[in-house]
Amino acid sequence: MTGLTIEQFTGLLDSFDRNYEKAIDIARTERGCASKKSGGQKSKLSTPKRRLFFILTYLKCYPTYNVLAVLFDLDRGNRCD
């Protein structure tokens, strides 16, 4: 679904995780958030592996939000977030 082999996906995962966390920290700083964690519902894409798979699947296939909701067990309200 992503166009990558398992080895390619695994090789990309470490770099993705480091850079994703840096990007989130920068975004929080720019928004003026004092703490790293905010309130709210826990993400269904809680692991780096799931986040990367979601992003790569979206970029390769451009599925509709309804298909993403089914594939990744997302609620109707947060499938485009």
MMTF fields as JSON, N, C-alpha, C and O atoms, coordinates in Angstrom:
{
  "mmtfVersion": "1.0.0",
  "mmtfProducer": "UNKNOWN",
  "numBonds": 323,
  "numAtoms": 324,
  "numGroups": 81,
  "numChains": 1,
  "numModels": 1,
  "chainsPerModel": [1],
  "groupsPerChain": [81],
  "chainIdList": ["A"],
  "bondAtomList": [4, 2, 8, 6, 12, 10, 16, 14, 20, 18, 24, 22, 28, 26, 32, 30, 36, 34, 40, 38, 44, 42, 48, 46, 52, 50, 56, 54, 60, 58, 64, 62, 68, 66, 72, 70, 76, 74, 80, 78, 84, 82, 88, 86, 92, 90, 96, 94, 100, 98, 104, 102, 108, 106, 112, 110, 116, 114, 120, 118, 124, 122, 128, 126, 132, 130, 136, 134, 140, 138, 144, 142, 148, 146, 152, 150, 156, 154, 160, 158, 164, 162, 168, 166, 172, 170, 176, 174, 180, 178, 184, 182, 188, 186, 192, 190, 196, 194, 200, 198, 204, 202, 208, 206, 212, 210, 216, 214, 220, 218, 224, 222, 228, 226, 232, 230, 236, 234, 240, 238, 244, 242, 248, 246, 252, 250, 256, 254, 260, 258, 264, 262, 268, 266, 272, 270, 276, 274, 280, 278, 284, 282, 288, 286, 292, 290, 296, 294, 300, 298, 304, 302, 308, 306, 312, 310, 316, 314, 320, 318],
  "bondOrderList": [1, 1, 1, 1, 1, 1, 1, 1, 1, 1, 1, 1, 1, 1, 1, 1, 1, 1, 1, 1, 1, 1, 1, 1, 1, 1, 1, 1, 1, 1, 1, 1, 1, 1, 1, 1, 1, 1, 1, 1, 1, 1, 1, 1, 1, 1, 1, 1, 1, 1, 1, 1, 1, 1, 1, 1, 1, 1, 1, 1, 1, 1, 1, 1, 1, 1, 1, 1, 1, 1, 1, 1, 1, 1, 1, 1, 1, 1, 1, 1],
  "groupList": [{"groupName": "MET", "atomNameList": ["N", "CA", "C", "O"], "elementList": ["N", "C", "C", "O"], "formalChargeList": [0, 0, 0, 0], "bondAtomList": [1, 0, 2, 1, 3, 2], "bondOrderList": [1, 1, 2], "singleLetterCode": "M", "chemCompType": "L-PEPTIDE LINKING"}, {"groupName": "THR", "atomNameList": ["N", "CA", "C", "O"], "elementList": ["N", "C", "C", "O"], "formalChargeList": [0, 0, 0, 0], "bondAtomList": [1, 0, 2, 1, 3, 2], "bondOrderList": [1, 1, 2], "singleLetterCode": "T", "chemCompType": "L-PEPTIDE LINKING"}, {"groupName": "GLY", "atomNameList": ["N", "CA", "C", "O"], "elementList": ["N", "C", "C", "O"], "formalChargeList": [0, 0, 0, 0], "bondAtomList": [1, 0, 2, 1, 3, 2], "bondOrderList": [1, 1, 2], "singleLetterCode": "G", "chemCompType": "PEPTIDE LINKING"}, {"groupName": "LEU", "atomNameList": ["N", "CA", "C", "O"], "elementList": ["N", "C", "C", "O"], "formalChargeList": [0, 0, 0, 0], "bondAtomList": [1, 0, 2, 1, 3, 2], "bondOrderList": [1, 1, 2], "singleLetterCode": "L", "chemCompType": "L-PEPTIDE LINKING"}, {"groupName": "ILE", "atomNameList": ["N", "CA", "C", "O"], "elementList": ["N", "C", "C", "O"], "formalChargeList": [0, 0, 0, 0], "bondAtomList": [1, 0, 2, 1, 3, 2], "bondOrderList": [1, 1, 2], "singleLetterCode": "I", "chemCompType": "L-PEPTIDE LINKING"}, {"groupName": "GLU", "atomNameList": ["N", "CA", "C", "O"], "elementList": ["N", "C", "C", "O"], "formalChargeList": [0, 0, 0, 0], "bondAtomList": [1, 0, 2, 1, 3, 2], "bondOrderList": [1, 1, 2], "singleLetterCode": "E", "chemCompType": "L-PEPTIDE LINKING"}, {"groupName": "GLN", "atomNameList": ["N", "CA", "C", "O"], "elementList": ["N", "C", "C", "O"], "formalChargeList": [0, 0, 0, 0], "bondAtomList": [1, 0, 2, 1, 3, 2], "bondOrderList": [1, 1, 2], "singleLetterCode": "Q", "chemCompType": "L-PEPTIDE LINKING"}, {"groupName": "PHE", "atomNameList": ["N", "CA", "C", "O"], "elementList": ["N", "C", "C", "O"], "formalChargeList": [0, 0, 0, 0], "bondAtomList": [1, 0, 2, 1, 3, 2], "bondOrderList": [1, 1, 2], "singleLetterCode": "F", "chemCompType": "L-PEPTIDE LINKING"}, {"groupName": "ASP", "atomNameList": ["N", "CA", "C", "O"], "elementList": ["N", "C", "C", "O"], "formalChargeList": [0, 0, 0, 0], "bondAtomList": [1, 0, 2, 1, 3, 2], "bondOrderList": [1, 1, 2], "singleLetterCode": "D", "chemCompType": "L-PEPTIDE LINKING"}, {"groupName": "SER", "atomNameList": ["N", "CA", "C", "O"], "elementList": ["N", "C", "C", "O"], "formalChargeList": [0, 0, 0, 0], "bondAtomList": [1, 0, 2, 1, 3, 2], "bondOrderList": [1, 1, 2], "singleLetterCode": "S", "chemCompType": "L-PEPTIDE LINKING"}, {"groupName": "ARG", "atomNameList": ["N", "CA", "C", "O"], "elementList": ["N", "C", "C", "O"], "formalChargeList": [0, 0, 0, 0], "bondAtomList": [1, 0, 2, 1, 3, 2], "bondOrderList": [1, 1, 2], "singleLetterCode": "R", "chemCompType": "L-PEPTIDE LINKING"}, {"groupName": "ASN", "atomNameList": ["N", "CA", "C", "O"], "elementList": ["N", "C", "C", "O"], "formalChargeList": [0, 0, 0, 0], "bondAtomList": [1, 0, 2, 1, 3, 2], "bondOrderList": [1, 1, 2], "singleLetterCode": "N", "chemCompType": "L-PEPTIDE LINKING"}, {"groupName": "TYR", "atomNameList": ["N", "CA", "C", "O"], "elementList": ["N", "C", "C", "O"], "formalChargeList": [0, 0, 0, 0], "bondAtomList": [1, 0, 2, 1, 3, 2], "bondOrderList": [1, 1, 2], "singleLetterCode": "Y", "chemCompType": "L-PEPTIDE LINKING"}, {"groupName": "LYS", "atomNameList": ["N", "CA", "C", "O"], "elementList": ["N", "C", "C", "O"], "formalChargeList": [0, 0, 0, 0], "bondAtomList": [1, 0, 2, 1, 3, 2], "bondOrderList": [1, 1, 2], "singleLetterCode": "K", "chemCompType": "L-PEPTIDE LINKING"}, {"groupName": "ALA", "atomNameList": ["N", "CA", "C", "O"], "elementList": ["N", "C", "C", "O"], "formalChargeList": [0, 0, 0, 0], "bondAtomList": [1, 0, 2, 1, 3, 2], "bondOrderList": [1, 1, 2], "singleLetterCode": "A", "chemCompType": "L-PEPTIDE LINKING"}, {"groupName": "CYS", "atomNameList": ["N", "CA", "C", "O"], "elementList": ["N", "C", "C", "O"], "formalChargeList": [0, 0, 0, 0], "bondAtomList": [1, 0, 2, 1, 3, 2], "bondOrderList": [1, 1, 2], "singleLetterCode": "C", "chemCompType": "L-PEPTIDE LINKING"}, {"groupName": "PRO", "atomNameList": ["N", "CA", "C", "O"], "elementList": ["N", "C", "C", "O"], "formalChargeList": [0, 0, 0, 0], "bondAtomList": [1, 0, 2, 1, 3, 2], "bondOrderList": [1, 1, 2], "singleLetterCode": "P", "chemCompType": "L-PEPTIDE LINKING"}, {"groupName": "VAL", "atomNameList": ["N", "CA", "C", "O"], "elementList": ["N", "C", "C", "O"], "formalChargeList": [0, 0, 0, 0], "bondAtomList": [1, 0, 2, 1, 3, 2], "bondOrderList": [1, 1, 2], "singleLetterCode": "V", "chemCompType": "L-PEPTIDE LINKING"}],
  "groupTypeList": [0, 1, 2, 3, 1, 4, 5, 6, 7, 1, 2, 3, 3, 8, 9, 7, 8, 10, 11, 12, 5, 13, 14, 4, 8, 4, 14, 10, 1, 5, 10, 2, 15, 14, 9, 13, 13, 9, 2, 2, 6, 13, 9, 13, 3, 9, 1, 16, 13, 10, 10, 3, 7, 7, 4, 3, 1, 12, 3, 13, 15, 12, 16, 1, 12, 11, 17, 3, 14, 17, 3, 7, 8, 3, 8, 10, 2, 11, 10, 15, 8],
  "groupIdList": [1, 2, 3, 4, 5, 6, 7, 8, 9, 10, 11, 12, 13, 14, 15, 16, 17, 18, 19, 20, 21, 22, 23, 24, 25, 26, 27, 28, 29, 30, 31, 32, 33, 34, 35, 36, 37, 38, 39, 40, 41, 42, 43, 44, 45, 46, 47, 48, 49, 50, 51, 52, 53, 54, 55, 56, 57, 58, 59, 60, 61, 62, 63, 64, 65, 66, 67, 68, 69, 70, 71, 72, 73, 74, 75, 76, 77, 78, 79, 80, 81],
  "secStructList": [7, 7, 1, 7, 7, 2, 2, 2, 2, 2, 2, 2, 2, 2, 2, 2, 2, 2, 2, 2, 2, 2, 2, 2, 2, 2, 2, 2, 2, 2, 2, 6, 7, 1, 1, 1, 7, 7, 1, 1, 7, 7, 7, 1, 1, 7, 1, 2, 2, 2, 2, 2, 2, 2, 2, 2, 2, 2, 2, 2, 2, 7, 7, 7, 2, 2, 2, 2, 2, 2, 2, 6, 6, 7, 7, 6, 6, 6, 6, 6, 7],
  "xCoordList": [0.808, 0.0, 0.85, 0.373, 2.104, 2.943, 3.918, 4.462, 4.144, 5.124, 6.528, 7.471, 6.679, 7.988, 8.055, 7.036, 9.264, 9.46, 9.507, 9.618, 9.423, 9.494, 10.83, 10.888, 11.906, 13.227, 13.314, 13.886, 12.759, 12.764, 11.925, 12.323, 10.775, 9.907, 10.612, 10.581, 11.243, 11.951, 13.109, 13.345, 13.829, 14.934, 14.467, 15.179, 13.292, 12.734, 12.14, 12.049, 11.745, 11.022, 11.83, 11.283, 13.094, 13.897, 14.037, 13.844, 14.369, 14.518, 13.188, 13.147, 12.118, 10.79, 10.436, 9.947, 10.681, 10.322, 11.064, 10.455, 12.348, 13.138, 12.63, 12.407, 12.452, 12.042, 10.595, 10.265, 9.737, 8.343, 8.265, 7.57, 8.975, 8.964, 9.53, 9.007, 10.585, 11.135, 10.102, 9.938, 9.416, 8.407, 7.253, 6.745, 6.842, 5.76, 6.202, 5.44, 7.439, 7.961, 8.027, 7.681, 8.465, 8.535, 7.132, 6.929, 6.175, 4.801, 4.225, 3.537, 4.502, 4.004, 4.641, 3.967, 5.921, 6.614, 6.037, 5.817, 5.791, 5.231, 3.824, 3.423, 3.074, 1.713, 1.74, 0.73, 2.903, 3.016, 2.555, 2.217, 2.53, 2.141, 3.285, 4.429, 2.97, 4.006, 4.455, 5.641, 3.534, 3.897, 3.945, 3.416, 4.597, 4.697, 3.375, 3.031, 2.638, 1.397, 0.208, 0.204, -0.769, -2.004, -3.114, -2.97, -4.21, -5.357, -6.003, -5.572, -7.014, -7.728, -7.653, -7.046, -8.271, -8.367, -7.037, -6.324, -6.713, -5.491, -5.641, -6.689, -4.578, -4.598, -4.653, -4.033, -5.397, -5.4, -4.086, -3.712, -3.391, -2.102, -1.007, -0.192, -0.998, -0.153, 1.303, 2.161, 1.596, 2.983, 3.577, 2.857, 4.895, 5.535, 5.272, 5.112, 5.228, 4.99, 3.62, 3.49, 2.603, 1.254, 1.154, 0.505, 1.805, 1.781, 2.45, 1.914, 3.625, 4.344, 3.541, 3.438, 2.972, 2.176, 0.975, 0.655, 0.31, -0.827, -0.409, -1.065, 0.679, 1.138, 1.529, 1.134, 2.3, 2.748, 1.58, 1.549, 0.632, -0.552, -1.349, -1.799, -1.519, -2.267, -1.569, -2.215, -0.254, 0.471, 0.517, 0.51, 0.564, 0.636, -0.728, -0.832, -1.769, -3.087, -4.114, -5.077, -3.932, -4.927, -6.339, -7.248, -6.517, -7.852, -8.789, -8.339, -10.073, -11.046, -10.969, -10.419, -11.524, -11.522, -12.306, -11.977, -13.331, -14.099, -13.244, -13.324, -12.427, -11.54, -10.491, -10.199, -9.918, -8.946, -9.573, -8.937, -10.828, -11.51, -11.626, -11.454, -11.914, -12.036, -10.666, -10.504, -9.692, -8.37, -7.663, -6.957, -7.853, -7.11, -7.988, -7.55, -9.223, -10.15, -10.302, -10.182, -10.561, -10.732, -12.213, -13.028, -12.547, -13.921, -14.222, -13.309, -15.493, -15.895, -15.401, -15.023, -15.399, -15.032, -13.551, -13.185, -12.688, -11.252, -10.492, -9.261, -11.151, -10.454, -9.644, -8.691, -9.985, -9.196, -8.193, -7.46, -8.141, -7.159, -5.835, -4.868],
  "yCoordList": [-1.206, 0.0, 1.269, 2.332, 1.169, 2.359, 2.459, 3.532, 1.364, 1.345, 1.035, 1.043, 0.76, 0.443, -1.011, -1.617, -1.57, -2.896, -2.733, -1.616, -3.828, -3.782, -3.205, -2.439, -3.571, -3.073, -1.559, -0.852, -1.065, 0.37, 1.119, 2.179, 0.563, 1.176, 1.251, 2.288, 0.159, 0.111, 1.103, 1.765, 1.209, 2.154, 3.595, 4.436, 3.889, 5.236, 5.57, 6.741, 4.565, 4.752, 5.513, 6.416, 5.19, 5.873, 7.355, 8.195, 7.671, 9.069, 9.805, 10.944, 9.166, 9.767, 10.091, 11.182, 9.144, 9.338, 10.529, 11.358, 10.623, 11.741, 13.073, 14.018, 13.142, 14.393, 14.76, 15.943, 13.78, 14.036, 14.697, 15.698, 14.14, 14.702, 16.116, 16.979, 16.372, 17.728, 18.687, 19.802, 18.264, 19.116, 19.414, 20.535, 18.435, 18.64, 19.619, 20.507, 19.464, 20.386, 21.814, 22.758, 21.98, 23.312, 23.909, 25.086, 23.11, 23.594, 24.017, 25.034, 23.241, 23.604, 24.89, 25.722, 25.068, 26.282, 27.487, 28.531, 27.357, 28.464, 28.825, 29.986, 27.831, 28.089, 28.655, 29.166, 28.567, 29.072, 28.087, 28.49, 26.79, 25.774, 25.565, 25.351, 25.628, 25.496, 24.057, 23.799, 23.126, 21.73, 20.961, 21.395, 19.802, 18.966, 18.288, 18.125, 17.895, 17.163, 18.084, 18.906, 17.932, 18.687, 17.733, 16.514, 18.296, 17.469, 16.948, 17.259, 16.174, 15.671, 14.17, 13.486, 13.688, 12.259, 11.702, 12.364, 10.486, 9.838, 9.449, 8.966, 9.668, 9.399, 7.904, 7.101, 7.542, 6.151, 5.839, 4.675, 6.882, 6.726, 7.048, 7.945, 6.306, 6.646, 6.199, 6.685, 5.302, 4.862, 5.459, 5.736, 5.653, 6.176, 5.295, 5.8, 4.002, 3.074, 3.309, 3.331, 3.485, 3.722, 5.075, 5.199, 6.108, 7.439, 7.423, 7.972, 6.79, 6.732, 5.945, 6.36, 4.816, 4.012, 4.799, 4.738, 5.536, 6.369, 7.408, 7.557, 8.12, 9.186, 8.621, 9.159, 7.542, 6.965, 6.393, 6.516, 5.775, 5.249, 6.39, 6.293, 7.466, 8.608, 9.2, 9.477, 9.392, 10.006, 9.124, 9.635, 7.818, 6.909, 6.723, 6.722, 6.566, 6.177, 7.303, 7.22, 8.352, 9.418, 8.857, 9.167, 8.023, 7.48, 8.557, 9.58, 8.32, 9.243, 9.153, 8.197, 10.155, 10.142, 8.949, 8.416, 8.534, 7.363, 6.102, 5.275, 5.949, 4.784, 4.845, 3.823, 6.021, 6.169, 5.803, 5.16, 6.216, 5.905, 4.399, 3.911, 3.669, 2.216, 1.559, 0.699, 1.959, 1.338, 1.557, 0.675, 2.729, 3.087, 3.227, 3.777, 2.737, 2.738, 4.138, 4.322, 5.112, 6.486, 6.832, 6.283, 7.749, 8.223, 9.188, 9.768, 9.361, 10.275, 11.683, 12.388, 12.1, 13.474, 13.787, 14.948, 12.783, 13.084, 12.454, 12.436, 11.952, 11.248, 12.178, 11.729, 13.461, 14.382, 15.177, 15.994, 14.965, 15.647, 14.951, 15.366],
  "zCoordList": [0.0, 0.0, 0.0, -0.398, 0.443, 0.511, -0.651, -0.912, -1.344, -2.42, -1.938, -2.729, -0.645, -0.071, 0.363, 0.694, 0.36, 0.944, 2.465, 2.972, 3.173, 4.636, 5.083, 6.045, 4.386, 4.734, 4.521, 5.351, 3.429, 3.165, 4.203, 4.686, 4.537, 5.537, 6.888, 7.551, 7.292, 8.573, 8.591, 9.602, 7.481, 7.399, 7.506, 8.056, 6.993, 7.041, 8.409, 8.779, 9.144, 10.401, 11.455, 12.089, 11.664, 12.689, 12.39, 13.27, 11.162, 10.762, 10.884, 11.35, 10.472, 10.565, 12.005, 12.296, 12.915, 14.32, 14.916, 15.59, 14.681, 15.208, 14.657, 15.414, 13.365, 12.737, 13.037, 13.114, 13.206, 13.549, 14.92, 15.094, 15.882, 17.233, 17.241, 17.945, 16.477, 16.383, 15.795, 16.29, 14.757, 14.112, 15.068, 15.092, 15.842, 16.811, 17.887, 18.269, 18.383, 19.398, 18.862, 19.573, 17.626, 17.017, 16.885, 17.182, 16.447, 16.3, 17.646, 17.736, 18.691, 20.025, 20.506, 21.113, 20.248, 20.649, 19.926, 20.54, 18.64, 17.86, 18.313, 18.24, 18.781, 19.283, 20.688, 21.173, 21.354, 22.714, 23.762, 24.875, 23.435, 24.412, 25.398, 24.997, 26.685, 27.708, 27.881, 28.085, 27.803, 28.046, 26.742, 25.719, 26.803, 25.612, 25.289, 24.118, 26.308, 26.077, 26.308, 27.224, 25.481, 25.632, 26.016, 25.919, 26.45, 26.77, 25.508, 24.398, 25.684, 24.523, 24.409, 25.234, 23.39, 23.145, 22.64, 21.885, 23.06, 22.603, 21.132, 20.703, 20.381, 18.948, 18.653, 19.351, 17.617, 17.148, 16.437, 16.291, 15.998, 15.328, 16.339, 16.122, 17.448, 18.587, 18.449, 19.187, 17.54, 17.396, 16.118, 15.158, 16.117, 14.897, 13.677, 12.566, 13.881, 12.772, 12.142, 10.918, 12.977, 12.46, 11.771, 10.733, 12.356, 11.738, 10.371, 9.409, 10.283, 9.009, 7.983, 6.829, 8.389, 7.468, 6.955, 5.768, 7.839, 7.468, 6.425, 5.395, 6.696, 5.792, 4.433, 3.399, 4.431, 3.169, 2.359, 1.134, 3.041, 2.362, 1.741, 0.599, 2.495, 1.982, 0.754, -0.257, 0.845, -0.265, -1.51, -2.631, -1.324, -2.48, -3.135, -4.361, -2.329, -2.858, -2.902, -3.664, -2.104, -1.961, -1.764, -2.534, -0.721, -0.48, 0.068, 0.584, -0.047, 0.534, 2.053, 2.599, 2.732, 4.196, 4.736, 5.796, 4.017, 4.463, 4.428, 5.336, 3.387, 3.294, 4.399, 5.019, 4.659, 5.748, 7.087, 7.922, 7.29, 8.546, 8.752, 9.869, 7.693, 7.784, 7.973, 8.839, 7.172, 7.235, 8.565, 9.053, 9.147, 10.356, 11.587, 12.598, 11.521, 12.65, 13.233, 14.444, 12.39, 12.829, 12.896, 12.154, 13.797, 13.898, 12.771, 12.183, 12.469, 11.398, 11.65, 10.715, 12.911, 13.234, 13.122, 12.939, 13.228, 13.209, 12.073, 12.103, 11.101, 10.021, 9.142, 8.505, 9.084, 8.254, 9.085, 8.529, 10.379, 11.229, 11.125, 11.764]
}
